[in-house]
């Protein structure tokens, strides 16, 4: 019997799901880096979501059928996926039946959804138009995070910016 | 913080968060000047891969990422099978 593709994130399904539910979000992290041309492997989808009650309700409804659970947590915890849980928390690293999904209420060096909105660009992928953090902001938040493991990532993003600036439009 | 949280009918971290955010200065003073450590890492970036990626659409980049995820998954399974067979 074939084993499930645990390490493969169904990007099309996740983006379509969020779009169809009307969730306000911005792609950040590794997937945003991929959108800008990064060649690095990333397995999860990181989004910054708007923390309005309406948006949190949309997020809850969208993900509920896809078994969201805290990634790395032992099974059987009394984790309830509802608007109250999101309201009381901020950032959630989840597994879902579609793949790993990180919901971020705020990111270091970038702030909240509304702060990041002016620094996001529209991308259309798999027929879904969504917002993605722009390259300079992505570099800034990675620098602000100050994690040693991000040094190679930042170097690649800065190289991407240089390459992009060199390319004729 | 506890009396405030109890009065608001909320847990303490949630209450602290709500109070903190409006008060938080959202000015991020992050230098984007060249950093010698990052410059050192930049020398090892394979720019040929980046140039090829920049020729692709965003969708093609996402599809390439998913193919890479599948390959990584298969390699991990192969490694696990190999370890099982050895033991």
gemmi code that builds the backbone of each chain (N, CA, C; Angstrom):
import gemmi

chains = {
    "A": [
        ("UNK", (0.847, -1.201, 0.000), (0.000, 0.000, 0.000), (0.882, 1.250, 0.000)),
        ("UNK", (0.627, 2.196, -0.888), (1.504, 3.374, -0.914), (1.370, 4.211, 0.362)),
        ("UNK", (2.498, 4.737, 0.790), (2.453, 5.594, 1.981), (1.967, 6.982, 1.567)),
        ("UNK", (1.302, 7.686, 2.487), (0.846, 9.027, 2.121), (2.027, 9.977, 1.958)),
        ("UNK", (1.820, 11.014, 1.162), (2.848, 12.039, 0.953), (2.841, 13.011, 2.122)),
        ("UNK", (3.402, 12.579, 3.254), (3.352, 13.441, 4.444), (4.166, 14.707, 4.277)),
        ("UNK", (5.234, 14.611, 3.469), (6.113, 15.762, 3.352), (5.747, 16.699, 2.219)),
        ("UNK", (4.671, 16.400, 1.533), (4.288, 17.247, 0.400), (3.064, 18.074, 0.779)),
        ("UNK", (3.221, 19.372, 0.641), (2.132, 20.275, 0.985), (1.334, 20.586, -0.274)),
        ("UNK", (0.044, 20.430, -0.184), (-0.816, 20.691, -1.337), (-1.060, 22.204, -1.432)),
        ("UNK", (-0.131, 22.869, -2.074), (-0.166, 24.335, -2.122), (-1.425, 24.838, -2.816)),
        ("UNK", (-1.768, 24.152, -3.900), (-2.948, 24.590, -4.652), (-4.194, 24.493, -3.777)),
        ("UNK", (-4.323, 23.377, -3.069), (-5.518, 23.179, -2.246), (-5.577, 24.199, -1.099)),
        ("UNK", (-4.435, 24.460, -0.474), (-4.433, 25.396, 0.658), (-4.782, 26.811, 0.188)),
        ("UNK", (-4.143, 27.231, -0.900), (-4.406, 28.595, -1.376), (-5.852, 28.739, -1.868)),
        ("UNK", (-6.335, 27.715, -2.540), (-7.720, 27.759, -3.032), (-8.696, 27.809, -1.862)),
        ("UNK", (-8.403, 27.008, -0.866), (-9.255, 26.950, 0.320), (-9.349, 28.329, 1.002)),
        ("UNK", (-8.196, 28.949, 1.182), (-8.169, 30.248, 1.866), (-8.865, 31.316, 1.023)),
        ("UNK", (-8.609, 31.262, -0.269), (-9.243, 32.239, -1.164), (-10.767, 32.069, -1.169)),
        ("UNK", (-11.208, 30.814, -1.323), (-12.648, 30.559, -1.401), (-13.367, 30.960, -0.114)),
        ("UNK", (-12.649, 30.859, 1.007), (-13.260, 31.218, 2.295), (-13.201, 32.726, 2.544)),
        ("UNK", (-12.498, 33.437, 1.681), (-12.387, 34.886, 1.847), (-11.455, 35.294, 2.971)),
        ("UNK", (-10.490, 34.413, 3.310), (-9.546, 34.723, 4.390), (-8.577, 35.813, 3.924)),
        ("UNK", (-8.393, 36.809, 4.766), (-7.407, 37.861, 4.468), (-6.055, 37.386, 5.004)),
        ("UNK", (-5.113, 37.202, 4.110), (-3.807, 36.698, 4.536), (-2.718, 37.181, 3.589)),
        ("UNK", (-1.493, 37.102, 4.087), (-0.313, 37.425, 3.269), (0.653, 36.254, 3.385)),
        ("UNK", (1.111, 35.766, 2.251), (2.123, 34.707, 2.265), (3.444, 35.284, 2.742)),
        ("UNK", (4.075, 34.604, 3.672), (5.386, 35.036, 4.160), (6.287, 33.796, 4.200)),
        ("UNK", (7.467, 33.934, 4.745), (8.334, 32.782, 4.970), (8.837, 32.126, 3.695)),
        ("UNK", (9.056, 30.831, 3.800), (9.694, 30.081, 2.713), (8.914, 30.097, 1.421)),
        ("UNK", (7.587, 30.037, 1.532), (6.788, 30.019, 0.306), (6.826, 31.385, -0.391)),
        ("UNK", (6.855, 32.440, 0.395), (7.007, 33.774, -0.203), (8.371, 33.864, -0.890)),
        ("UNK", (9.381, 33.267, -0.254), (10.715, 33.254, -0.864), (10.677, 32.480, -2.188)),
        ("UNK", (9.957, 31.358, -2.206), (9.812, 30.590, -3.451), (9.144, 31.447, -4.524)),
        ("UNK", (8.114, 32.159, -4.122), (7.406, 33.014, -5.083), (8.362, 34.028, -5.714)),
        ("UNK", (9.343, 34.472, -4.927), (10.286, 35.472, -5.452), (11.472, 34.836, -6.185)),
        ("UNK", (11.527, 33.482, -6.179), (12.578, 32.822, -6.961), (13.566, 31.997, -6.159)),
        ("UNK", (13.337, 31.862, -4.853), (14.251, 31.061, -4.031), (14.263, 29.610, -4.503)),
        ("UNK", (15.429, 28.984, -4.400), (15.549, 27.585, -4.821), (15.544, 26.646, -3.620)),
        ("UNK", (15.252, 27.155, -2.436), (15.344, 26.334, -1.221), (14.068, 25.527, -1.007)),
        ("UNK", (14.255, 24.387, -0.365), (13.108, 23.520, -0.066), (12.405, 24.023, 1.198)),
        ("UNK", (11.122, 24.212, 1.098), (10.333, 24.533, 2.286), (9.132, 23.606, 2.282)),
        ("UNK", (8.659, 23.232, 3.454), (7.578, 22.247, 3.509), (6.265, 22.839, 4.004)),
        ("UNK", (6.342, 23.999, 4.631), (5.091, 24.521, 5.194), (4.666, 25.813, 4.508)),
        ("UNK", (3.434, 26.169, 4.752), (2.897, 27.427, 4.246), (2.785, 28.362, 5.447)),
        ("UNK", (3.465, 29.496, 5.370), (3.386, 30.494, 6.451), (2.529, 31.650, 5.969)),
        ("UNK", (1.526, 31.975, 6.752), (0.727, 33.152, 6.393), (0.565, 34.051, 7.611)),
        ("UNK", (0.508, 35.345, 7.346), (0.082, 36.306, 8.375), (-1.387, 36.589, 8.091)),
        ("UNK", (-2.221, 36.381, 9.084), (-3.665, 36.542, 8.889), (-4.163, 37.776, 9.639)),
        ("UNK", (-5.222, 38.371, 9.121), (-5.821, 39.535, 9.788), (-6.564, 39.046, 11.030)),
        ("UNK", (-6.298, 39.724, 12.149), (-6.903, 39.274, 13.409), (-8.221, 39.989, 13.702)),
        ("UNK", (-9.033, 40.129, 12.703), (-10.382, 40.649, 12.957), (-11.271, 39.447, 13.290)),
        ("UNK", (-12.312, 39.664, 14.075), (-13.188, 38.535, 14.417), (-13.747, 37.845, 13.177)),
        ("UNK", (-14.095, 38.637, 12.166), (-14.670, 38.057, 10.948), (-13.652, 37.159, 10.240)),
        ("UNK", (-12.419, 37.652, 10.170), (-11.410, 36.868, 9.457), (-11.041, 35.593, 10.215)),
        ("UNK", (-10.976, 35.723, 11.538), (-10.650, 34.530, 12.335), (-11.767, 33.497, 12.187)),
        ("UNK", (-13.003, 33.960, 12.100), (-14.129, 33.025, 11.907), (-14.013, 32.339, 10.549)),
        ("UNK", (-13.615, 33.094, 9.534), (-13.452, 32.513, 8.196), (-12.334, 31.468, 8.192)),
        ("UNK", (-11.256, 31.787, 8.903), (-10.113, 30.874, 8.991), (-10.524, 29.567, 9.669)),
        ("UNK", (-11.260, 29.705, 10.727), (-11.724, 28.523, 11.468), (-12.594, 27.654, 10.563)),
        ("UNK", (-13.555, 28.278, 9.898), (-14.479, 27.518, 9.049), (-13.734, 26.844, 7.899)),
        ("UNK", (-12.748, 27.548, 7.346), (-12.032, 26.998, 6.193), (-11.210, 25.771, 6.570)),
        ("UNK", (-10.547, 25.837, 7.713), (-9.628, 24.754, 8.061), (-10.291, 23.616, 8.818)),
        ("UNK", (-11.426, 23.870, 9.406), (-12.076, 22.854, 10.251), (-12.200, 21.485, 9.577)),
        ("UNK", (-12.579, 21.406, 8.290), (-12.709, 20.072, 7.680), (-11.368, 19.378, 7.424)),
        ("UNK", (-10.254, 20.060, 7.683), (-8.952, 19.510, 7.315), (-8.088, 19.150, 8.520)),
        ("UNK", (-8.755, 18.813, 9.601), (-8.103, 18.252, 10.799), (-6.919, 19.079, 11.307)),
        ("UNK", (-7.101, 20.365, 11.546), (-5.965, 21.127, 12.064), (-5.580, 20.674, 13.474)),
        ("UNK", (-4.295, 20.534, 13.692), (-3.803, 20.094, 14.998), (-2.426, 20.713, 15.203)),
        ("UNK", (-2.042, 20.907, 16.446), (-0.754, 21.538, 16.740), (0.384, 20.613, 16.302)),
        ("UNK", (1.240, 21.140, 15.457), (2.324, 20.312, 14.926), (3.313, 19.967, 16.048)),
        ("UNK", (3.675, 18.707, 16.102), (4.659, 18.271, 17.090), (4.065, 17.982, 18.454)),
        ("UNK", (2.790, 18.277, 18.638), (2.159, 18.014, 19.938), (1.731, 16.552, 20.000)),
        ("UNK", (1.770, 15.966, 21.199), (1.334, 14.570, 21.293), (-0.146, 14.452, 20.952)),
        ("UNK", (-0.542, 13.318, 20.384), (-1.959, 13.161, 20.042), (-2.825, 13.130, 21.301)),
        ("UNK", (-4.054, 13.542, 21.130), (-4.999, 13.443, 22.241), (-5.085, 14.674, 23.121)),
        ("UNK", (-4.358, 15.730, 22.764), (-4.473, 16.954, 23.570), (-5.867, 17.563, 23.367)),
        ("UNK", (-6.395, 18.232, 24.373), (-7.727, 18.836, 24.202), (-7.654, 20.128, 23.392)),
        ("UNK", (-7.160, 20.008, 22.161), (-7.019, 21.184, 21.297), (-8.320, 21.387, 20.536)),
        ("UNK", (-8.894, 22.555, 20.735), (-10.158, 22.847, 20.038), (-9.903, 23.877, 18.959)),
        ("UNK", (-10.290, 23.532, 17.757), (-10.092, 24.470, 16.650), (-11.335, 25.345, 16.537)),
        ("UNK", (-11.296, 26.486, 17.189), (-12.432, 27.404, 17.098), (-11.927, 28.851, 17.209)),
        ("UNK", (-12.821, 29.777, 16.998), (-12.440, 31.196, 16.966), (-11.872, 31.636, 18.314)),
        ("UNK", (-12.386, 31.059, 19.383), (-11.911, 31.432, 20.713), (-10.438, 31.048, 20.888)),
        ("UNK", (-10.093, 29.875, 20.378), (-8.690, 29.425, 20.466), (-7.785, 30.398, 19.712)),
        ("UNK", (-8.219, 30.807, 18.533), (-7.389, 31.749, 17.755), (-7.331, 33.100, 18.464)),
        ("UNK", (-8.456, 33.521, 19.007), (-8.498, 34.827, 19.666), (-7.561, 34.860, 20.882)),
        ("UNK", (-7.508, 33.746, 21.591), (-6.679, 33.705, 22.795), (-5.205, 33.473, 22.482)),
        ("UNK", (-4.927, 33.034, 21.280), (-3.534, 32.811, 20.902), (-3.093, 33.824, 19.870)),
        ("UNK", (-2.021, 33.533, 19.182), (-1.544, 34.468, 18.166), (-0.971, 33.699, 16.970)),
        ("UNK", (0.075, 32.932, 17.252), (0.711, 32.165, 16.181), (0.468, 30.674, 16.405)),
        ("UNK", (0.106, 29.972, 15.351), (-0.200, 28.548, 15.452), (0.558, 27.802, 14.361)),
        ("UNK", (1.327, 26.813, 14.767), (1.975, 25.949, 13.780), (1.146, 24.668, 13.728)),
        ("UNK", (0.530, 24.439, 12.573), (-0.465, 23.373, 12.477), (-0.067, 22.311, 11.453)),
        ("UNK", (-0.530, 21.106, 11.725), (-0.591, 20.113, 10.661), (-2.041, 20.097, 10.205)),
        ("UNK", (-2.235, 19.866, 8.935), (-3.591, 19.697, 8.412), (-3.537, 18.554, 7.409)),
        ("UNK", (-4.692, 18.105, 6.974), (-4.695, 17.015, 5.988), (-4.135, 17.488, 4.645)),
        ("UNK", (-3.947, 18.785, 4.481), (-3.397, 19.315, 3.226), (-1.905, 19.614, 3.331)),
        ("UNK", (-1.376, 19.530, 4.549), (0.034, 19.833, 4.762), (0.213, 20.774, 5.944)),
        ("UNK", (1.453, 21.159, 6.167), (1.755, 22.015, 7.318), (1.403, 23.466, 7.009)),
        ("UNK", (0.795, 24.094, 7.976), (0.344, 25.474, 7.779), (0.619, 26.265, 9.057)),
        ("UNK", (1.370, 27.347, 8.920), (1.667, 28.201, 10.067), (0.832, 29.472, 9.966)),
        ("UNK", (0.031, 29.698, 10.978), (-0.817, 30.895, 11.018), (-0.169, 31.892, 11.967)),
        ("UNK", (0.213, 33.030, 11.439), (0.943, 34.011, 12.243), (0.114, 35.282, 12.383)),
        ("UNK", (-0.107, 35.658, 13.615), (-0.838, 36.891, 13.869), (0.069, 38.096, 13.741)),
        ("UNK", (1.333, 37.889, 14.013), (2.323, 38.964, 13.931), (3.683, 38.355, 13.654)),
        ("UNK", (4.526, 39.070, 12.929), (5.893, 38.576, 12.729), (6.896, 39.646, 13.155)),
        ("UNK", (7.992, 39.193, 13.690), (9.057, 40.091, 14.129), (9.560, 40.912, 12.946)),
        ("UNK", (9.670, 42.205, 13.171), (10.201, 43.071, 12.111), (9.183, 43.447, 11.055)),
        ("UNK", (7.972, 42.931, 11.208), (6.958, 43.221, 10.194), (5.641, 43.664, 10.798)),
        ("UNK", (5.297, 43.075, 11.903), (4.070, 43.459, 12.587), (2.874, 42.623, 12.195)),
        ("UNK", (1.744, 43.278, 12.177), (0.463, 42.617, 11.935), (0.120, 42.642, 10.442)),
        ("UNK", (-0.962, 41.980, 10.116), (-1.445, 41.939, 8.731), (-1.554, 43.351, 8.140)),
        ("UNK", (-2.178, 44.229, 8.894), (-2.404, 45.585, 8.354), (-1.087, 46.341, 8.160)),
        ("UNK", (-0.079, 46.023, 8.980), (1.230, 46.668, 8.820), (1.926, 46.173, 7.558)),
        ("UNK", (1.702, 44.896, 7.255), (2.415, 44.269, 6.144), (1.753, 44.507, 4.790)),
        ("UNK", (0.487, 44.852, 4.839), (-0.285, 44.990, 3.599), (0.387, 45.921, 2.572)),
        ("UNK", (0.874, 47.108, 2.998), (1.517, 47.977, 1.993), (2.807, 47.395, 1.424)),
        ("UNK", (3.355, 46.397, 2.103), (4.610, 45.803, 1.635), (4.371, 44.439, 0.989)),
        ("UNK", (3.150, 44.237, 0.558), (2.830, 42.959, -0.092), (2.515, 43.215, -1.559)),
        ("UNK", (2.667, 42.163, -2.336), (2.357, 42.246, -3.766), (1.354, 41.150, -4.096)),
        ("UNK", (0.610, 41.373, -5.150), (-0.343, 40.349, -5.590), (0.372, 39.314, -6.446)),
        ("UNK", (0.125, 38.060, -6.159), (0.613, 37.011, -7.052), (-0.570, 36.129, -7.424)),
        ("UNK", (-0.556, 35.637, -8.647), (-1.607, 34.721, -9.080), (-0.967, 33.380, -9.354)),
        ("UNK", (-1.443, 32.379, -8.641), (-0.867, 31.058, -8.776), (-1.985, 30.031, -8.662)),
        ("UNK", (-1.985, 29.043, -9.539), (-3.053, 28.033, -9.605), (-4.430, 28.702, -9.753)),
        ("UNK", (-4.463, 29.817, -10.414), (-5.728, 30.525, -10.589), (-6.176, 31.295, -9.358)),
        ("UNK", (-5.337, 31.328, -8.332), (-5.687, 32.027, -7.093), (-4.837, 33.291, -6.995)),
        ("UNK", (-5.494, 34.411, -6.830), (-4.739, 35.644, -6.617), (-4.667, 35.893, -5.111)),
        ("UNK", (-3.456, 36.003, -4.616), (-3.296, 36.247, -3.174), (-2.157, 37.235, -2.971)),
        ("UNK", (-1.989, 37.646, -1.747), (-0.953, 38.617, -1.452), (0.273, 37.916, -0.880)),
        ("UNK", (1.425, 38.440, -1.241), (2.702, 37.838, -0.846), (3.615, 38.975, -0.393)),
        ("UNK", (4.323, 38.759, 0.682), (5.229, 39.799, 1.172), (6.274, 40.107, 0.094)),
        ("UNK", (6.552, 41.382, -0.119), (7.522, 41.704, -1.178), (8.947, 41.372, -0.714)),
        ("UNK", (9.846, 41.346, -1.670), (11.195, 40.852, -1.383), (11.946, 41.711, -0.356)),
        ("UNK", (11.927, 43.044, -0.474), (12.648, 43.827, 0.545), (12.099, 43.585, 1.958)),
        ("UNK", (10.776, 43.471, 2.074), (10.191, 43.235, 3.414), (10.538, 41.843, 3.920)),
        ("UNK", (10.564, 40.892, 3.004), (10.924, 39.522, 3.389), (12.357, 39.485, 3.939)),
        ("UNK", (13.237, 40.197, 3.271), (14.632, 40.271, 3.743), (14.665, 40.932, 5.123)),
        ("UNK", (13.891, 42.002, 5.265), (13.903, 42.730, 6.541), (13.404, 41.867, 7.695)),
        ("UNK", (12.311, 41.146, 7.483), (11.779, 40.343, 8.597), (12.705, 39.166, 8.913)),
        ("UNK", (13.354, 38.635, 7.889), (14.311, 37.555, 8.153), (15.493, 38.097, 8.958)),
        ("UNK", (15.932, 39.299, 8.607), (17.038, 39.897, 9.364), (16.604, 40.180, 10.798)),
        ("UNK", (15.373, 40.658, 10.937), (14.875, 41.007, 12.272), (14.737, 39.777, 13.154)),
        ("UNK", (14.402, 38.643, 12.543), (14.225, 37.416, 13.333), (15.538, 37.017, 13.996)),
        ("UNK", (16.649, 37.338, 13.337), (17.962, 37.140, 13.953), (18.314, 35.686, 14.237)),
        ("UNK", (17.756, 34.768, 13.461), (18.046, 33.349, 13.706), (19.247, 32.919, 12.864)),
        ("UNK", (20.224, 32.279, 13.488), (21.405, 31.846, 12.726), (21.026, 30.993, 11.516)),
        ("UNK", (19.978, 30.172, 11.644), (19.617, 29.285, 10.529), (19.095, 30.077, 9.310)),
        ("UNK", (18.758, 31.348, 9.530), (18.249, 32.161, 8.421), (19.359, 32.849, 7.624)),
        ("UNK", (20.593, 32.740, 8.103), (21.668, 33.483, 7.430), (21.800, 33.095, 5.957)),
        ("UNK", (21.740, 31.796, 5.692), (21.835, 31.341, 4.294), (20.620, 31.809, 3.488)),
        ("UNK", (19.471, 31.804, 4.157), (18.235, 32.230, 3.489), (18.342, 33.710, 3.117)),
        ("UNK", (18.797, 34.521, 4.064), (18.922, 35.960, 3.799), (19.913, 36.198, 2.664)),
        ("UNK", (21.014, 35.458, 2.706), (22.021, 35.611, 1.646), (21.386, 35.308, 0.285)),
        ("UNK", (20.577, 34.257, 0.229), (19.943, 33.905, -1.047), (18.951, 34.981, -1.479)),
        ("UNK", (18.177, 35.491, -0.516), (17.184, 36.521, -0.853), (17.868, 37.796, -1.347)),
        ("UNK", (18.974, 38.147, -0.694), (19.692, 39.352, -1.138), (20.304, 39.130, -2.522)),
        ("UNK", (20.786, 37.916, -2.759), (21.321, 37.603, -4.093), (20.196, 37.671, -5.134)),
        ("UNK", (19.023, 37.205, -4.744), (17.864, 37.271, -5.647), (17.527, 38.713, -6.000)),
        ("UNK", (17.582, 39.562, -4.982), (17.278, 40.980, -5.236), (18.291, 41.575, -6.209)),
        ("UNK", (19.550, 41.218, -6.006), (20.600, 41.726, -6.918), (20.367, 41.210, -8.337)),
        ("UNK", (20.053, 39.917, -8.437), (19.825, 39.329, -9.761), (18.627, 39.975, -10.438)),
        ("UNK", (17.597, 40.200, -9.644), (16.372, 40.803, -10.192), (16.631, 42.228, -10.664)),
        ("UNK", (17.435, 42.961, -9.869), (17.739, 44.347, -10.248), (18.579, 44.405, -11.526)),
        ("UNK", (19.347, 43.336, -11.771), (20.206, 43.317, -12.964), (19.426, 42.976, -14.231)),
        ("UNK", (18.292, 42.275, -14.016), (17.529, 41.797, -15.185), (16.790, 42.953, -15.855)),
        ("UNK", (16.820, 42.969, -17.176), (16.014, 43.985, -17.860), (14.538, 43.651, -17.677)),
        ("UNK", (13.719, 44.667, -17.557), (12.270, 44.449, -17.376), (11.657, 43.877, -18.638)),
    ],
    "B": [
        ("UNK", (-1.976, 41.839, 36.410), (-2.622, 41.421, 35.180), (-3.801, 40.483, 35.447)),
        ("UNK", (-3.668, 39.663, 36.520), (-4.734, 38.686, 36.769), (-6.091, 39.346, 37.016)),
        ("UNK", (-6.153, 40.399, 37.907), (-7.471, 41.032, 38.120), (-8.066, 41.594, 36.825)),
        ("UNK", (-7.208, 42.153, 35.981), (-7.693, 42.703, 34.705), (-8.261, 41.584, 33.846)),
        ("UNK", (-7.506, 40.483, 33.809), (-7.946, 39.348, 32.994), (-9.263, 38.797, 33.512)),
        ("UNK", (-9.372, 38.701, 34.847), (-10.607, 38.152, 35.425), (-11.789, 39.080, 35.136)),
        ("UNK", (-11.527, 40.386, 35.265), (-12.605, 41.348, 35.007), (-13.057, 41.283, 33.552)),
        ("UNK", (-12.086, 41.035, 32.674), (-12.413, 40.985, 31.243), (-12.914, 39.606, 30.820)),
        ("UNK", (-12.836, 38.649, 31.746), (-13.263, 37.289, 31.420), (-12.347, 36.620, 30.415)),
        ("UNK", (-11.058, 36.941, 30.491), (-10.121, 36.396, 29.515), (-8.901, 35.833, 30.237)),
        ("UNK", (-8.133, 35.038, 29.503), (-6.924, 34.507, 30.111), (-5.862, 35.619, 30.133)),
        ("UNK", (-4.882, 35.464, 30.990), (-3.897, 36.533, 31.154), (-3.094, 36.831, 29.878)),
        ("UNK", (-2.604, 35.784, 29.172), (-1.830, 36.114, 27.971), (-2.649, 36.883, 26.936)),
        ("UNK", (-3.926, 36.514, 26.789), (-4.757, 37.204, 25.799), (-4.941, 38.655, 26.193)),
        ("UNK", (-5.135, 38.869, 27.473), (-5.340, 40.221, 27.983), (-4.060, 41.048, 27.792)),
        ("UNK", (-2.941, 40.414, 28.113), (-1.656, 41.118, 27.992), (-1.422, 41.511, 26.548)),
        ("UNK", (-1.766, 40.600, 25.639), (-1.567, 40.866, 24.223), (-2.388, 42.062, 23.772)),
        ("UNK", (-3.660, 42.074, 24.148), (-4.532, 43.171, 23.726), (-4.046, 44.523, 24.238)),
        ("UNK", (-3.471, 44.503, 25.446), (-2.984, 45.766, 26.014), (-1.662, 46.179, 25.386)),
        ("UNK", (-0.887, 45.176, 25.021), (0.460, 45.450, 24.551), (0.462, 46.011, 23.132)),
        ("UNK", (-0.373, 45.437, 22.275), (-0.299, 45.785, 20.848), (-0.506, 47.270, 20.575)),
        ("UNK", (-1.569, 47.889, 21.117), (-1.735, 49.305, 20.799), (-0.595, 50.157, 21.345)),
        ("UNK", (-0.029, 49.714, 22.449), (1.016, 50.516, 23.072), (2.376, 50.302, 22.420)),
        ("UNK", (2.470, 49.229, 21.667), (3.772, 48.857, 21.117), (4.185, 49.813, 19.992)),
        ("UNK", (5.351, 50.363, 20.106), (5.824, 51.215, 19.004), (6.163, 50.305, 17.836)),
        ("UNK", (5.542, 50.558, 16.687), (5.763, 49.665, 15.558), (6.787, 50.239, 14.579)),
        ("UNK", (7.824, 50.782, 15.149), (8.893, 51.239, 14.277), (10.012, 50.221, 14.384)),
        ("UNK", (10.368, 49.652, 13.280), (11.383, 48.610, 13.290), (12.669, 49.187, 12.730)),
        ("UNK", (13.588, 49.380, 13.608), (14.856, 49.962, 13.215), (15.810, 48.831, 12.854)),
        ("UNK", (15.660, 48.350, 11.645), (16.465, 47.214, 11.224), (17.356, 47.664, 10.081)),
        ("UNK", (18.629, 47.581, 10.333), (19.569, 48.029, 9.302), (19.577, 47.067, 8.120)),
        ("UNK", (19.530, 47.633, 6.934), (19.636, 46.797, 5.744), (20.972, 47.034, 5.047)),
        ("UNK", (21.898, 47.637, 5.821), (23.245, 47.814, 5.279), (23.890, 46.441, 5.091)),
        ("UNK", (24.861, 46.367, 4.192), (25.534, 45.077, 4.003), (26.088, 44.544, 5.328)),
        ("UNK", (25.791, 43.293, 5.579), (26.236, 42.645, 6.807), (27.379, 41.705, 6.416)),
        ("UNK", (28.533, 41.849, 7.069), (29.683, 41.032, 6.630), (29.415, 39.530, 6.695)),
        ("UNK", (28.604, 39.106, 7.661), (28.320, 37.660, 7.762), (27.469, 37.217, 6.574)),
        ("UNK", (26.451, 38.027, 6.279), (25.573, 37.667, 5.147), (26.354, 37.749, 3.835)),
        ("UNK", (27.209, 38.751, 3.733), (28.037, 38.868, 2.513), (28.901, 37.623, 2.334)),
        ("UNK", (29.393, 37.096, 3.446), (30.222, 35.879, 3.369), (29.376, 34.701, 2.885)),
        ("UNK", (28.159, 34.582, 3.413), (27.257, 33.499, 2.967), (26.875, 33.681, 1.494)),
        ("UNK", (26.768, 34.931, 1.088), (26.298, 35.223, -0.275), (27.249, 34.664, -1.333)),
        ("UNK", (28.530, 34.559, -0.948), (29.520, 34.048, -1.920), (29.202, 32.610, -2.327)),
        ("UNK", (28.523, 31.887, -1.437), (28.238, 30.463, -1.721), (26.871, 30.243, -2.351)),
        ("UNK", (26.130, 31.312, -2.588), (24.807, 31.145, -3.212), (24.987, 30.754, -4.671)),
        ("UNK", (24.284, 29.708, -5.087), (24.350, 29.282, -6.480), (23.417, 30.170, -7.312)),
        ("UNK", (23.986, 31.154, -7.937), (23.162, 32.131, -8.675), (22.610, 31.561, -9.978)),
        ("UNK", (23.217, 30.482, -10.449), (22.677, 29.885, -11.688), (21.262, 29.364, -11.420)),
        ("UNK", (21.051, 28.790, -10.226), (19.711, 28.306, -9.877), (18.717, 29.471, -9.801)),
        ("UNK", (19.175, 30.557, -9.207), (18.293, 31.722, -9.058), (17.930, 32.296, -10.427)),
        ("UNK", (18.922, 32.355, -11.304), (18.649, 32.918, -12.646), (17.647, 32.054, -13.393)),
        ("UNK", (17.780, 30.745, -13.230), (16.809, 29.844, -13.879), (15.419, 30.047, -13.270)),
        ("UNK", (15.372, 30.178, -11.952), (14.069, 30.381, -11.283), (13.406, 31.682, -11.712)),
        ("UNK", (14.220, 32.693, -11.916), (13.658, 33.999, -12.286), (13.042, 33.980, -13.679)),
        ("UNK", (13.388, 32.949, -14.456), (12.772, 32.830, -15.790), (11.380, 32.204, -15.696)),
        ("UNK", (11.067, 31.600, -14.543), (9.792, 30.887, -14.375), (8.693, 31.814, -13.872)),
        ("UNK", (7.459, 31.390, -14.061), (6.343, 32.095, -13.427), (6.264, 31.649, -11.974)),
        ("UNK", (5.493, 32.387, -11.177), (5.327, 31.997, -9.765), (4.734, 30.589, -9.677)),
        ("UNK", (3.768, 30.315, -10.529), (3.147, 28.987, -10.494), (4.164, 27.892, -10.813)),
        ("UNK", (5.019, 28.144, -11.799), (6.048, 27.152, -12.126), (7.018, 26.969, -10.955)),
        ("UNK", (7.298, 28.036, -10.238), (8.185, 27.922, -9.061), (7.520, 27.073, -7.980)),
        ("UNK", (6.202, 27.261, -7.793), (5.484, 26.474, -6.787), (5.433, 25.000, -7.188)),
        ("UNK", (5.221, 24.742, -8.477), (5.184, 23.354, -8.942), (6.553, 22.695, -8.766)),
        ("UNK", (7.612, 23.465, -9.022), (8.965, 22.933, -8.837), (9.208, 22.626, -7.359)),
        ("UNK", (8.691, 23.489, -6.490), (8.844, 23.257, -5.045), (8.136, 21.962, -4.633)),
        ("UNK", (6.918, 21.757, -5.146), (6.182, 20.547, -4.786), (6.900, 19.299, -5.318)),
        ("UNK", (7.506, 19.405, -6.496), (8.270, 18.277, -7.028), (9.477, 17.994, -6.133)),
        ("UNK", (10.099, 19.074, -5.657), (11.254, 18.926, -4.758), (10.822, 18.292, -3.434)),
        ("UNK", (9.656, 18.692, -2.933), (9.131, 18.087, -1.700), (8.930, 16.587, -1.892)),
        ("UNK", (8.363, 16.204, -3.053), (8.122, 14.776, -3.328), (9.443, 14.012, -3.384)),
        ("UNK", (10.433, 14.623, -4.028), (11.739, 13.967, -4.131), (12.361, 13.800, -2.743)),
        ("UNK", (12.295, 14.860, -1.942), (12.867, 14.791, -0.592), (12.169, 13.709, 0.227)),
        ("UNK", (10.858, 13.625, 0.077), (10.072, 12.621, 0.804), (10.513, 11.212, 0.383)),
        ("UNK", (10.666, 11.031, -0.916), (11.057, 9.709, -1.424), (12.461, 9.343, -0.949)),
        ("UNK", (13.349, 10.309, -0.934), (14.716, 10.052, -0.464), (14.712, 9.673, 1.017)),
        ("UNK", (13.868, 10.344, 1.791), (13.788, 10.018, 3.217), (13.249, 8.607, 3.419)),
        ("UNK", (12.252, 8.232, 2.628), (11.707, 6.868, 2.722), (12.771, 5.839, 2.344)),
        ("UNK", (13.513, 6.163, 1.270), (14.564, 5.240, 0.822), (15.611, 5.071, 1.918)),
        ("UNK", (15.977, 6.168, 2.556), (16.951, 6.124, 3.643), (16.445, 5.267, 4.799)),
        ("UNK", (15.168, 5.442, 5.124), (14.569, 4.684, 6.235), (14.544, 3.194, 5.901)),
        ("UNK", (14.191, 2.876, 4.637), (14.160, 1.461, 4.218), (15.562, 0.857, 4.309)),
        ("UNK", (16.543, 1.637, 3.878), (17.921, 1.162, 3.892), (18.382, 0.876, 5.319)),
        ("UNK", (18.016, 1.780, 6.245), (18.413, 1.584, 7.655), (17.743, 0.347, 8.230)),
        ("UNK", (16.462, 0.140, 7.854), (15.721, -1.040, 8.363), (16.354, -2.329, 7.847)),
        ("UNK", (16.741, -2.310, 6.569), (17.308, -3.521, 5.971), (18.664, -3.871, 6.573)),
        ("UNK", (19.401, -2.859, 6.988), (20.724, -3.098, 7.568), (20.631, -3.685, 8.962)),
        ("UNK", (19.585, -3.299, 9.688), (19.495, -3.739, 11.087), (18.830, -5.113, 11.195)),
    ],
}
model = gemmi.Model(1)
for chain_id, residues in chains.items():
    chain = gemmi.Chain(chain_id)
    for i, (resn, *xyz) in enumerate(residues, 1):
        res = gemmi.Residue()
        res.name, res.seqid = resn, gemmi.SeqId(i, " ")
        for name, pos in zip(("N", "CA", "C"), xyz):
            atom = gemmi.Atom()
            atom.name, atom.element = name, gemmi.Element(name[0])
            atom.pos, atom.b_iso = gemmi.Position(*pos), 0.0
            res.add_atom(atom)
        chain.add_residue(res)
    model.add_chain(chain)
structure = gemmi.Structure()
structure.add_model(model)
structure.setup_entities()
